[in-house]
Amino acid sequence: MSKRGNAYGSENRVNILKKVKVGPNWNLYPAVVEPNGKLRDKVRVRGKVQLHPEGYYYIEWWQDGRKREQIKDHAEVVDRARRKALELEANRAGIETVQESGNGRGPAVAEAVVSYLKDMEPPQREPRTYQAYKHCLEVFANNCAKTFIQDVKREDLLAFIRKLYELGCGPRTAYNRAVIVSQLLKANGITKLLHNRDWPEYVEPIRPMYVRGRRNPSPFESLRPR
């Protein structure tokens, strides 16, 4: 039996385990993650740290029961655990995700959204601001035609803006939400997709100016008989 001594994700725990030989038996034990995020073939056996260069690493999570996946590449274990935790959190938020492809194309759109929102959770931002960003980015993730964030192009942002109009948003709201998505893309190294003419246009309302001691004329004053 193994005790779960490490995990990624708060409510969506992903454990890193290693199957090693202790005595005559092979068992799974919690892997020890170093402070720098690296694995050095250390596991925790009955509360004590031991060095075991033999064996293979696994990640373990709960989704309709316990699931485990063997990770053959030692260098990918910690990153795969982090990505799985983001995937579980995205699923919990109702965002569709895809399986890790291992093709080096970076995070999926849904994973990028969850990771970005993590850095904005209160108290980093006001709860109302966070909810506005969350709603906007979830709409983008659920309607984006691309799987990976690095594949997002100008036409995907234009499609998002059209979707906002379909949902009943006005030009100003569409503009603000396009800015939020652009900030997400910028955080992932993607900039300047939209041309100036692509941004929704709106007119700022003109506020009446009041000068102290002076009465503003009525717009109908010129029509009054003199």
N, C-alpha and C positions, 0 to 999 in steps of 0.2 A: 504494500500500500504506500502511496506517496502523499505527502502533505504539501498543499499548495502554498508555496512561500513567496511567489512573485506573480504579478499580474499587470496587464495593461488594460486601461479603461476603468472607469469608476463603477458604473452599474453593469457594464458588459465586460466581465473579466475574461482575459485571455492569459492563461498560464504558459510559462515556458518550462518544459520538462526535458530530462535527458534519461534515456534508457541505458543503464550501466550495470556492471556485474559487481555485486556485493556478496562476498562469500561464493557459494555455488550457484546463486540465482541471479537472473537478470530482472531488474525492476525499474519503474519510472520514479525519478526523484526530482524535486524542484531544482532547476538550474540557478546558479548564483550569477546575477547580472552585476558587473562591476560598476562603480560610480560613473565611469566614463561611457557606460552603455555597452560595453563589450562583454563577450563571454570568454572565459579562460578555462573551460573544462572543469569547473567546480560545481559540485552539487551539494545539497544539504541532506544528510542522511541521519535520521533520528536526532535532529537538532544540531548536528556538527557538520562543518564544511569539510568536504573531502575532494581530492583531485582525482578525476577519472577521465583520462584522454580517450578511452574506448567508448564505443556506443554512438547513438544518434540522438539528435534533438527533435522534440515534438512541440507543437503548440496545441493547447487544449482550451475548449470553450463550451458553453452550453447554449444550444439552439435546438429546441425540440429534442432534448436529451443531450448527453455528453458527446462531444465530437473531438477527434484528434486528427492531426495531420503531421506526417513526418517531413521535416525540412532537411534535405540532404546537404545543401550548401550552408556551411557553418556561418558564413558572413551575412546570410540573409535572415537568420532566425529572429533577431530582435525587431528588424524592420517588418517582417511578416506578421509578428505578433501585434505590432502597433497598427498595421493596416487592417488586420482582422478586427481589432477593437473599434476602429473607425467604421468599418463595414457594419458591425453589429449595431453601433449607435445610429448609423444612418437608417438601417432597417427599422429600428425602434421608432425613429421619427417619421417613418412612412416613405422614405426615399428609396427608390429602386437602385440596387447596386449590381455590379457584375463581378464575376470571379476574377481573381488575380491572374493575369495572363503571363507575367514574367517576361514581357517583350521589351522592357526598358522604356516604355512610353509614359511613365509617371503615373500619378494617381488618377483614378476615375473621377468624373465630375462630382458624383455624390460624395466621394471620400474627400475631395478638395473642399467642398462646402462644409462638411462636418468639421474638418480641421480648422478652417477659417473661423467658423462660429465659435470653436473652443476658445480662441483668443479674445473673443468679444463678450464672453459670458459675464454677467454682473459679478463683482462690482467694477469690472473693466469698463463697461458701458452701462448706461441707464437701462433698467428692464424694458422700458417702452422702446428704446432705440434697438435693443437686442432683438425683441420680438418682430420689429419692422424688418430688420435685416434677415432674420430667420425665415419669415414668410416669403420675402422677395427671393431669396436664394433657393428655397425649396421649390418655388414655382419654376425657377430657371432649371434646376436639376431635373425636375420631373418632366420638363418639356424639351430639354436639349436633345438634339438628334445625335450628338457625338457622345461616345463612350468615355474618352479620356480628355482631361482638361487641356492637354497640350494640343489637341486637335480642334479646339474651338476656333472658329474663324468669324469674319465679319458677318457672313450670312446668318450665323447662329444668333448673334446679337440682334440683327434686324428681325429675325423670326421671333425672338423674345419680345421685342417691342411691339410687334404686331399682335402677339398673344396678349399682352397687357391691354391693348385697345379692345380686343375681343372680350376680355374680362370686365370691361367697363371703365377702365382707368382713363383719366384725362391726360392731356399732353404733359402737364407739369409732373404728375405722379409717374408717368412713363419715363420722363427724363430722370427723375430722382432714382428710380429703380434701375435704370440703365447705368447710372453712376455707381450704384452698389455692386452690380455685376462686374463692372469694369475694375473696381477695387479688388474683387476676388481674383480676377484674371491677372491684374498687376502683381498681386502677392504670389502668383505662380509664374511670373516672368513673361506674361503676355500683355503687351501694351499697344495703344494706338490702332485698334482695329476699326473703330468707327471714323468716318470722314465727318467734317464739320456739318455737311448737309444731312447726315444721317440722324442727328440728334433731334428728338421731338422739340418742336417750337411752341412756345407759349408766351403770353404777354403778362408781365407783372402788373397787378392792379395798381393804379395811381392813387395814392392816398391824398386826401385834401389837406392843403397847408393852411394853418391858422397863424396869423400874425397877431401878437398881443396888442390889443388896443384898436385893432382894425376889424371891421365886420366884413366877412367874405360876401361878395354879392351873390344874390340868387341867380341861377341860370336863366330865370324868367324875368329878371329885373328889367332887361332891355325892352321887354314887351309891354311893360306897364305904361299906361298913359301918363304923360307929363303935363 
